[in-house]
Amino acid sequence: MLFDKFSIDALTFRNRVVMAPMTRCRTDHREAIANDLMAEYYRQRASTGLIVSEGVSVSDCARGYINNPGLYTEAQAASWKKVDDAVHATGGRIFA
């Protein structure tokens, strides 16, 4: 049952395993851009049913620690697309 496909509404997951968010602190603090190292990290874990990404700041004022990624500028959103694409290429699912 744990490793069986699971569907809810329009989403299908390859299994019921969920990777909990873990703070990685791998971005450059100034721009808070998701990078290639992050894309590779999440790609390697894409066999889980669902990845919940590390904490993502929604504004510059909401940054609680150094080197965490953001999702409040166009550049940051574009950088997360690289992460999403890496996970999706292996059939994985990821949510911020």
Steps between C-alpha positions, in 0.01 A plus 500: 500500500781746584665449162180482293391783272270749667258749345316791649288719278704566183838411655660158482803412713726202440472398866392629843851595613540871577836671542462754776651846455858538615691826514798474266626864493665457160415828327696820471341717768494819291274370224344190666502318165452122476812353339631191321604335828141528623361363173729198528415447869128488432542298178682231697201471733227511237405133547298599807130550444522865597783737586418797720776751427706675760358821644458765234483867596206692357661843544837648589361595842391139563850353482563331833850368436792540263525335156141381476331519159228747420194498279409867487678623186476396136864384508433279800191348339702428185774337708250268668379391155839333453443306823144410399613386156770275653247334731229471235745350247525192721125485563515662845270753665614805698315772689641816656 
